Amino acid sequence: MGAEDTVDLVCVTGSWELMGSSIVKLLLERGYSVRCGVHLSSEELSQLQSLPGAAQRLHLVSVDVLNYKSLAKTIRGCSGVIHSPAPHDMNGMRDYPADMIEYEIKGVLNVVEACANSETVRRLVLTSCLSTIVYTQEETSLDEKCWTNLDFCRENKLWSPLSKTLAERAAWALALDKGLDMVVLNPATVVSRDPSIQGVRELHRDEVLAYAHVEEVASAHLVALEKPNAVGRYICFGDIVTGSNVKKSNEQILSNKKLSALVY
């Protein structure tokens, strides 16, 4: 799978408009045909449809990830699938509806099942998030082997990290059982090129917030899709800031080493 093979059809699903539209844009620019099941605003849709080749290679579909048959039909004939569920709300983690946990897990499992049963899908790239890694009191440094402590999340009513962690763990269990080639990206808080972080209350660890630019995270998805040696999970972040909004480099807390090795 690669950009030189312009007949490749890639399906992009999920409810994360910012990430989904950025991924679709990069895929089109690299010559892929794209089946887009992401819910887009009229502005985003207009921008994508104006791209060179979009009229011929961008196909919009309506898909419900809770409906397995609809999902299986949507990815039929695709060589790759990128699924980007909506991220957690930075300012409302404790207000995250607890019943959304079941919804998120079922949706992700349907995607994994449909890809595993497909005759054409060669790889699934799943967007998870950094919150499936950072909420642990046992590690002095964090890498892709770390997992958020579920009991800690329950005790502190951190429903969004709990949901994301349960969903990713379930996805890995099913993918391994089915023999599906799956790569997971764990981005930090994703922002546009001109982020406004003032007022953000959630600081992931020791009053530190990690964030990543959407264009770079979207590019990482394509790397994960195309590189034959991509495997497992990849932390993805651009900068670390403190509670006082001062940029901070802190490789002892968090590292991009695995993703950097894949890219370079």
SERO-4910 file (N, C-alpha, C, O; in steps of 0.05 Angstrom, whole numbers):
BEGIN
 pado doro    nc1    nc2    nc3   cac1   cac2   cac3    cc1    cc2    cc3    oc1    oc2    oc3
  Met    A     17    -24      0      0      0      0     18     25      0     35     27     17
  Gly    A     13     43    -19     30     66    -20     19     87    -39      1     81    -54
  Ala    A     30    111    -37     20    133    -54     24    128    -83      9    139   -100
  Glu    A     44    112    -90     49    107   -118     27     90   -131     24     89   -155
  Asp    A     12     76   -114    -10     59   -124    -36     75   -122    -50     73   -102
  Thr    A    -42     91   -143    -64    109   -141    -91     96   -143   -112    109   -140
  Val    A    -92     69   -148   -118     56   -149   -126     47   -121   -149     37   -118
  Asp    A   -109     49   -101   -116     42    -74   -140     58    -64   -141     82    -67
  Leu    A   -159     44    -52   -183     56    -41   -181     54    -11   -179     32      0
  Val    A   -181     77      3   -180     78     32   -205     89     43   -216    109     34
  Cys    A   -216     76     64   -240     85     77   -233    100    103   -217     90    119
  Val    A   -244    123    107   -240    139    132   -267    141    146   -286    151    135
  Thr    A   -268    131    171   -292    131    186   -287    145    213   -265    151    220
  Gly    A   -309    149    227   -307    162    254   -322    188    255   -333    197    235
  Ser    A   -323    200    279   -339    224    283   -321    248    290   -331    269    298
  Trp    A   -295    246    286   -276    267    292   -272    284    267   -255    277    251
  Glu    A   -287    305    264   -286    321    239   -259    333    234   -249    332    211
  Leu    A   -246    345    255   -220    358    251   -199    339    241   -185    344    221
  Met    A   -198    316    253   -178    296    245   -186    282    219   -169    279    201
  Gly    A   -211    275    217   -220    261    193   -216    277    167   -207    266    147
  Ser    A   -223    302    168   -221    319    144   -191    323    137   -184    324    113
  Ser    A   -174    325    157   -145    328    152   -133    303    139   -116    305    121
  Ile    A   -142    280    149   -133    254    138   -142    251    109   -127    243     91
  Val    A   -168    257    104   -179    255     77   -164    273     58   -158    265     35
  Lys    A   -158    297     66   -143    317     50   -116    305     42   -108    307     18
  Leu    A   -101    294     61    -75    283     55    -77    259     36    -60    256     18
  Leu    A    -97    242     41   -100    219     23   -105    227     -6    -93    216    -24
  Leu    A   -122    247     -9   -128    257    -36   -103    269    -49    -98    264    -73
  Glu    A    -88    284    -34    -64    297    -44    -43    276    -52    -27    281    -70
  Arg    A    -44    253    -39    -24    232    -46    -35    212    -67    -21    192    -72
  Gly    A    -58    218    -78    -67    202   -100    -86    179    -94    -93    164   -112
  Tyr    A    -94    176    -69   -112    155    -62   -141    162    -70   -148    185    -72
  Ser    A   -157    141    -75   -185    144    -76   -195    141    -47   -186    124    -32
  Val    A   -215    158    -39   -223    158    -11   -253    155     -9   -269    169    -22
  Arg    A   -261    136      8   -289    133     15   -292    145     43   -282    134     62
  Cys    A   -306    167     45   -306    183     69   -333    179     84   -354    186     74
  Gly    A   -331    167    108   -355    164    124   -355    182    149   -369    177    168
  Val    A   -338    203    148   -336    222    170   -357    243    166   -361    253    144
  His    A   -370    251    187   -390    272    186   -376    299    184   -362    307    203
  Leu    A   -379    313    162   -365    338    157   -384    362    156   -407    359    148
  Ser    A   -373    385    164   -388    409    161   -389    417    132   -373    408    116
  Ser    A   -407    435    125   -408    444     97   -383    458     88   -375    456     65
  Glu    A   -370    472    107   -345    486    101   -323    466     95   -308    469     75
  Glu    A   -320    446    113   -299    426    109   -303    411     83   -285    405     68
  Leu    A   -328    403     78   -335    388     54   -329    404     29   -318    393     10
  Ser    A   -335    430     29   -329    447      6   -300    449      1   -291    448    -22
  Gln    A   -284    450     22   -255    452     19   -244    426      7   -226    427    -10
  Leu    A   -254    403     16   -244    378      6   -252    374    -23   -237    364    -39
  Gln    A   -277    381    -30   -287    377    -57   -273    395    -77   -273    390   -101
  Ser    A   -260    416    -67   -245    434    -85   -217    425    -91   -203    436   -108
  Leu    A   -208    404    -78   -181    394    -82   -179    380   -109   -198    368   -119
  Pro    A   -155    382   -122   -151    368   -148   -156    338   -145   -146    325   -128
  Gly    A   -173    328   -163   -179    299   -163   -201    290   -146   -210    268   -147
  Ala    A   -211    309   -129   -232    302   -110   -258    293   -124   -272    275   -115
  Ala    A   -264    306   -146   -289    299   -161   -289    270   -170   -310    257   -171
  Gln    A   -265    260   -176   -263    232   -186   -257    212   -163   -264    189   -165
  Arg    A   -243    222   -142   -233    202   -123   -243    205    -94   -235    190    -76
  Leu    A   -261    224    -89   -273    227    -63   -302    218    -64   -319    229    -79
  His    A   -308    198    -48   -335    186    -48   -346    189    -19   -335    177     -1
  Leu    A   -368    203    -16   -380    207     10   -402    186     15   -418    180     -2
  Val    A   -401    175     39   -420    154     47   -430    160     75   -417    174     91
  Ser    A   -454    150     81   -465    152    108   -462    125    121   -471    104    111
  Val    A   -449    124    144   -444     99    158   -448    101    188   -442    121    200
  Asp    A   -460     81    199   -465     79    228   -447     57    239   -451     34    232
  Val    A   -428     65    255   -409     44    265   -422     25    284   -410      4    290
  Leu    A   -446     31    294   -460     12    310   -475     -9    294   -486    -28    304
  Asn    A   -477     -4    268   -490    -22    250   -469    -38    234   -458    -27    215
  Tyr    A   -465    -62    241   -443    -78    229   -446    -81    199   -427    -78    184
  Lys    A   -471    -87    190   -475    -91    162   -469    -66    146   -457    -67    124
  Ser    A   -477    -43    157   -472    -18    143   -442    -13    141   -431     -4    121
  Leu    A   -428    -19    163   -399    -15    164   -385    -34    144   -367    -26    130
  Ala    A   -393    -59    144   -380    -79    126   -384    -71     97   -366    -74     81
  Lys    A   -408    -60     91   -413    -51     63   -396    -27     56   -386    -25     34
  Thr    A   -391    -10     76   -376     15     71   -347      9     64   -335     22     47
  Ile    A   -335    -11     78   -306    -16     74   -301    -37     52   -278    -43     46
  Arg    A   -322    -47     40   -319    -67     19   -302    -56     -4   -307    -34    -15
  Gly    A   -282    -71    -12   -264    -63    -34   -241    -45    -26   -224    -38    -43
  Cys    A   -240    -37      0   -219    -19      9   -194    -35     17   -196    -57     27
  Ser    A   -171    -23     11   -146    -36     19   -137    -28     47   -122    -42     60
  Gly    A   -147     -5     56   -140      5     82   -163     20     95   -180     31     81
  Val    A   -164     20    121   -185     34    136   -172     51    158   -155     41    172
  Ile    A   -180     76    160   -172     93    182   -197    101    198   -215    113    187
  His    A   -197     94    224   -220    100    240   -212    119    262   -195    113    278
  Ser    A   -225    142    263   -219    164    282   -244    172    298   -258    190    290
  Pro    A   -249    158    320   -271    166    337   -266    194    349   -243    203    350
  Ala    A   -287    207    357   -284    234    369   -267    232    394   -269    212    410
  Pro    A   -250    252    399   -233    252    423   -250    260    447   -273    267    445
  His    A   -237    257    471   -251    266    495   -252    297    496   -236    310    483
  Asp    A   -270    307    511   -272    336    515   -252    345    536   -255    336    560
  Met    A   -233    362    529   -212    370    548   -224    382    573   -213    378    595
  Asn    A   -245    397    570   -256    412    593   -279    398    606   -292    409    624
  Gly    A   -285    374    598   -309    361    610   -305    331    615   -324    316    611
  Met    A   -281    323    622   -276    294    625   -294    282    647   -302    259    644
  Arg    A   -299    296    668   -316    285    689   -346    287    682   -363    275    695
  Asp    A   -352    302    660   -380    304    651   -386    285    628   -408    285    617
  Tyr    A   -366    269    621   -369    250    598   -391    230    606   -389    217    627
  Pro    A   -411    227    589   -433    208    595   -423    180    599   -410    169    581
  Ala    A   -429    168    622   -419    141    627   -430    121    607   -416    101    601
  Asp    A   -454    125    596   -465    106    577   -451    107    550   -455     90    533
  Met    A   -434    128    546   -419    130    521   -397    108    520   -387    102    498
  Ile    A   -390     98    543   -369     77    544   -377     53    527   -361     43    511
  Glu    A   -401     43    531   -411     20    516   -413     27    487   -406     10    470
  Tyr    A   -422     51    480   -424     60    452   -397     59    439   -394     49    417
  Glu    A   -377     70    452   -350     72    440   -338     45    436   -326     39    415
  Ile    A   -340     27    456   -329      1    454   -342    -15    431   -328    -27    415
  Lys    A   -368    -14    429   -383    -29    409   -375    -19    381   -372    -34    362
  Gly    A   -373      8    378   -366     19    352   -339     10    343   -335      3    320
  Val    A   -319     12    361   -292      4    354   -291    -26    347   -277    -34    328
  Leu    A   -304    -42    363   -304    -71    358   -317    -78    331   -308    -96    317
  Asn    A   -338    -63    324   -350    -68    297   -331    -61    275   -330    -76    255
  Val    A   -315    -40    278   -295    -33    258   -274    -55    255   -268    -63    233
  Val    A   -264    -64    278   -244    -85    277   -255   -110    265   -241   -123    248
  Glu    A   -279   -118    273   -291   -142    262   -295   -140    232   -290   -159    217
  Ala    A   -305   -117    223   -311   -114    194   -285   -115    178   -284   -127    157
  Cys    A   -264   -103    189   -238   -103    175   -226   -131    174   -216   -140    154
  Ala    A   -229   -145    196   -218   -173    198   -232   -191    179   -220   -210    168
  Asn    A   -258   -187    175   -274   -204    157   -273   -196    128   -284   -209    111
  Ser    A   -261   -173    122   -259   -163     95   -239   -179     79   -218   -188     89
  Glu    A   -245   -182     53   -226   -197     36   -205   -178     24   -186   -188     12
  Thr    A   -208   -152     28   -190   -133     15   -174   -116     34   -152   -107     27
  Val    A   -184   -112     59   -170    -94     77   -144   -106     87   -144   -129     98
  Arg    A   -122    -92     82    -96   -102     91    -87    -90    117    -70   -102    131
  Arg    A    -97    -67    124    -89    -55    150   -111    -36    160   -123    -21    144
  Leu    A   -115    -36    186   -132    -17    200   -114      2    216    -97     -7    232
  Val    A   -117     28    213   -104     47    230   -125     60    248   -144     72    238
  Leu    A   -122     57    274   -142     66    293   -130     90    309   -108     89    319
  Thr    A   -146    111    311   -139    134    327   -149    129    355   -173    129    360
  Ser    A   -130    126    374   -137    126    402   -129    153    414   -133    173    400
  Cys    A   -118    154    437   -109    179    448    -89    174    471    -86    152    481
  Leu    A    -75    196    478    -55    194    499    -67    187    526    -53    177    543
  Ser    A    -92    193    530   -105    187    556   -107    158    562   -113    150    584
  Thr    A   -102    140    542   -101    111    547    -74    103    559    -70     79    565
  Ile    A    -56    122    561    -28    116    570    -21    130    596     -7    119    613
  Val    A    -29    155    599    -17    173    619    -28    170    648    -14    178    667
  Tyr    A    -52    159    651    -63    159    678    -54    134    694    -69    115    698
  Thr    A    -29    135    701    -17    114    717      1    126    738     15    145    732
  Gln    A      1    115    762     18    125    783     43    107    787     58    110    806
  Glu    A     46     88    769     67     68    773     92     73    756    113     61    761
  Glu    A     91     91    736    113     95    718    125    123    722    111    143    725
  Thr    A    151    125    721    165    151    722    167    162    694    170    187    691
  Ser    A    167    145    674    167    154    646    146    138    631    138    117    640
  Leu    A    137    149    609    115    138    594    123    131    566    137    146    552
  Asp    A    115    107    557    119     99    530     95     82    521     75     80    535
  Glu    A     97     70    497     75     56    486     68     30    501     46     19    497
  Lys    A     85     21    519     78     -3    535     61      4    559     50    -14    571
  Cys    A     58     29    565     42     37    588     12     38    582      4     45    560
  Trp    A     -3     31    602    -33     33    600    -44     48    623    -34     46    646
  Thr    A    -64     64    618    -79     78    639    -91     59    659   -101     38    651
  Asn    A    -90     66    685   -100     50    706   -131     53    707   -141     74    713
  Leu    A   -145     31    701   -174     32    700   -187     39    727   -206     53    728
  Asp    A   -176     27    748   -187     32    775   -184     62    783   -201     74    795
  Phe    A   -161     73    775   -156    101    781   -177    119    767   -188    138    778
  Cys    A   -183    112    742   -204    126    727   -231    124    739   -246    143    742
  Arg    A   -238    100    748   -264     96    761   -266    111    787   -287    123    793
  Glu    A   -245    110    803   -245    123    829   -248    153    826   -260    166    843
  Asn    A   -236    164    805   -236    193    800   -257    202    780   -258    225    772
  Lys    A   -274    183    771   -295    189    752   -284    201    726   -296    220    715
  Leu    A   -262    191    717   -250    199    692   -261    182    669   -248    164    660
  Trp    A   -286    187    662   -300    168    644   -289    168    616   -288    147    603
  Ser    A   -280    190    606   -269    191    579   -243    174    577   -242    157    559
  Pro    A   -223    178    594   -199    161    592   -207    132    597   -195    114    585
  Leu    A   -226    127    615   -235     99    619   -246     87    594   -239     65    586
  Ser    A   -264    102    581   -276     93    556   -255     88    534   -256     67    521
  Lys    A   -237    107    530   -217    104    509   -199     80    515   -192     66    496
  Thr    A   -192     76    540   -174     54    547   -188     27    543   -176      9    531
  Leu    A   -212     25    553   -227      0    549   -232     -6    519   -229    -29    511
  Ala    A   -238     15    504   -242     11    475   -217      2    461   -218    -16    444
  Glu    A   -194     15    467   -169      7    454   -161    -22    462   -152    -37    445
  Arg    A   -163    -28    488   -156    -55    497   -174    -76    483   -164    -97    475
  Ala    A   -199    -70    481   -218    -89    468   -211    -92    438   -212   -114    427
  Ala    A   -203    -70    426   -195    -71    397   -171    -88    393   -169   -104    375
  Trp    A   -151    -85    411   -127   -101    409   -132   -130    413   -122   -148    399
  Ala    A   -149   -137    432   -156   -164    438   -169   -178    414   -162   -200    407
  Leu    A   -188   -164    401   -202   -175    378   -184   -176    354   -184   -196    339
  Ala    A   -168   -155    349   -150   -155    326   -130   -178    328   -124   -191    308
  Leu    A   -119   -182    352   -100   -204    355   -113   -231    351   -102   -250    339
  Asp    A   -137   -234    362   -152   -259    359   -159   -265    329   -158   -288    321
  Lys    A   -165   -243    314   -173   -246    286   -149   -246    267   -152   -251    243
  Gly    A   -125   -239    277   -102   -237    260   -102   -213    242    -91   -213    220
  Leu    A   -115   -191    251   -117   -167    235    -92   -149    239    -83   -146    262
  Asp    A    -81   -139    218    -59   -120    219    -70    -93    227    -83    -80    211
  Met    A    -65    -85    252    -76    -60    262    -53    -44    274    -36    -54    288
  Val    A    -53    -18    269    -34      1    281    -51     22    295    -71     32    284
  Val    A    -42     30    319    -57     50    335    -40     74    340    -17     72    347
  Leu    A    -52     98    335    -38    123    342    -51    134    368    -75    134    371
  Asn    A    -33    143    386    -42    154    411    -34    183    413    -14    190    427
  Pro    A    -48    201    399    -40    229    399    -48    243    425    -67    236    438
  Ala    A    -32    264    431    -39    282    453    -63    299    444    -74    294    422
  Thr    A    -70    319    460    -92    337    452    -86    349    425    -65    362    422
  Val    A   -103    345    406    -99    354    379   -110    382    375   -133    387    381
  Val    A    -94    399    364   -101    427    359    -95    435    331    -80    422    317
  Ser    A   -107    458    323   -100    469    297    -73    483    299    -61    483    320
  Arg    A    -64    496    277    -38    508    277    -36    532    296    -14    540    304
  Asp    A    -58    544    303    -58    567    321    -74    561    346    -96    572    350
  Pro    A    -64    543    363    -79    534    386    -82    555    407    -64    571    412
  Ser    A   -106    556    419   -110    572    443   -114    554    467   -135    542    470
  Ile    A    -93    552    483    -94    533    505   -102    546    531   -105    533    552
  Gln    A   -106    573    531   -113    586    555   -141    577    563   -160    576    547
  Gly    A   -144    571    589   -170    562    599   -173    532    599   -193    522    610
  Val    A   -154    517    587   -156    488    588   -151    479    616   -129    485    627
  Arg    A   -169    464    627   -166    456    655   -152    429    658   -140    423    679
  Glu    A   -153    412    638   -142    385    640   -112    386    635   -103    394    613
  Leu    A    -96    378    654    -67    375    651    -61    346    657    -67    335    678
  His    A    -49    332    637    -48    303    638    -32    292    661    -40    272    673
  Arg    A    -10    304    668      8    292    688     26    313    699     39    328    684
  Asp    A     27    315    726     45    334    739     42    363    728     62    377    723
  Glu    A     16    371    724     11    398    713     23    403    686     32    425    679
  Val    A     24    382    670     36    383    643     15    375    623      0    356    626
  Leu    A     13    390    601     -6    384    579     11    380    554     26    397    546
  Ala    A      7    357    541     20    351    515     -1    356    494    -24    349    496
  Tyr    A      8    368    472    -11    372    449      4    368    423     28    368    422
  Ala    A    -12    363    402     -1    357    376    -17    372    355    -41    376    357
  His    A     -3    381    333    -16    395    312    -31    375    294    -20    354    288
  Val    A    -55    382    285    -72    364    270    -59    355    244    -61    331    237
  Glu    A    -44    373    230    -32    365    205    -10    343    210     -8    325    193
  Glu    A      4    345    232     25    326    237     14    299    246     24    278    238
  Val    A     -8    300    261    -21    275    269    -34    261    244    -33    237    242
  Ala    A    -46    277    227    -57    266    202    -36    252    186    -39    231    175
  Ser    A    -13    266    183     10    255    168     19    229    181     27    210    167
  Ala    A     19    227    208     27    203    221      9    180    215     17    157    214
  His    A    -17    186    211    -36    165    203    -28    153    176    -30    128    172
  Leu    A    -20    170    157    -12    159    131     14    143    133     16    122    119
  Val    A     32    151    150     57    136    154     49    108    165     60     88    156
  Ala    A     31    108    185     23     83    197      8     65    177     10     41    178
  Leu    A     -6     77    158    -20     62    137     -1     50    117     -4     28    108
  Glu    A     20     65    109     37     58     87     62     42     94     71     25     78
  Lys    A     73     46    118     98     34    124     94      4    132     79     -2    150
  Pro    A    107    -14    117    103    -43    123    113    -50    151    102    -69    163
  Asn    A    133    -35    162    144    -42    188    129    -28    211    138    -30    234
  Ala    A    108    -14    206     92     -1    227     78    -23    243     66    -41    232
  Val    A     81    -22    270     69    -43    286     63    -32    314     78    -15    325
  Gly    A     40    -40    325     34    -33    353     23     -5    356      8      5    339
  Arg    A     31      8    378     21     34    385     42     55    380     66     50    382
  Tyr    A     33     80    375     52    102    371     42    127    386     21    138    379
  Ile    A     57    136    406     52    162    418     58    184    398     77    183    384
  Cys    A     41    204    397     44    225    378     38    252    391     15    258    398
  Phe    A     59    269    394     55    295    405     76    314    394     97    306    384
  Gly    A     70    340    395     88    360    385    102    376    406    126    380    405
  Asp    A     87    385    426     98    403    447     86    395    474     65    382    476
  Ile    A    101    403    494     91    400    522     91    427    535    111    442    533
  Val    A     69    434    548     68    459    562     60    455    591     49    434    598
  Thr    A     67    474    608     60    472    636     34    487    641     23    499    623
  Gly    A     25    486    665      0    499    672      1    529    668    -19    542    665
  Ser    A     25    541    668     28    569    664     31    576    634     39    598    627
  Asn    A     26    556    617     27    559    588     56    565    578     59    577    557
  Val    A     76    556    593    103    559    585    112    533    571    110    512    582
  Lys    A    122    536    547    131    512    532    153    498    547    171    510    558
  Lys    A    151    471    548    170    456    564    178    431    549    161    416    538
  Ser    A    204    426    547    213    401    535    219    382    558    234    388    576
  Asn    A    206    359    557    209    340    579    209    311    569    189    297    572
  Glu    A    231    303    557    233    276    546    232    255    568    227    231    562
  Gln    A    236    262    593    235    242    615    207    234    621    202    212    632
  Ile    A    188    251    614    159    245    619    148    229    595    133    210    599
  Leu    A    154    239    571    140    229    547    160    229    524    177    246    522
  Ser    A    156    209    506    175    208    484    161    200    458    143    184    457
  Asn    A    171    213    436    162    207    409    181    187    395    179    184    371
  Lys    A    199    175    409    221    160    397    211    138    378    222    135    356
  Lys    A    190    124    385    181    102    368    170    112    342    176    101    321
  Leu    A    154    133    343    143    144    318    165    157    301    165    154    277
  Ser    A    184    170    314    206    183    299    222    162    284    231    166    262
  Ala    A    227    139    297    242    118    284    227    107    260    240     99    240
  Leu    A    201    106    261    185     96    239    186    115    215    188    107    192
  Val    A    185    141    221    185    162    200    213    165    187    215    167    163
  Tyr    A    233    164    204    260    170    194    278    146    193    301    147    185
***
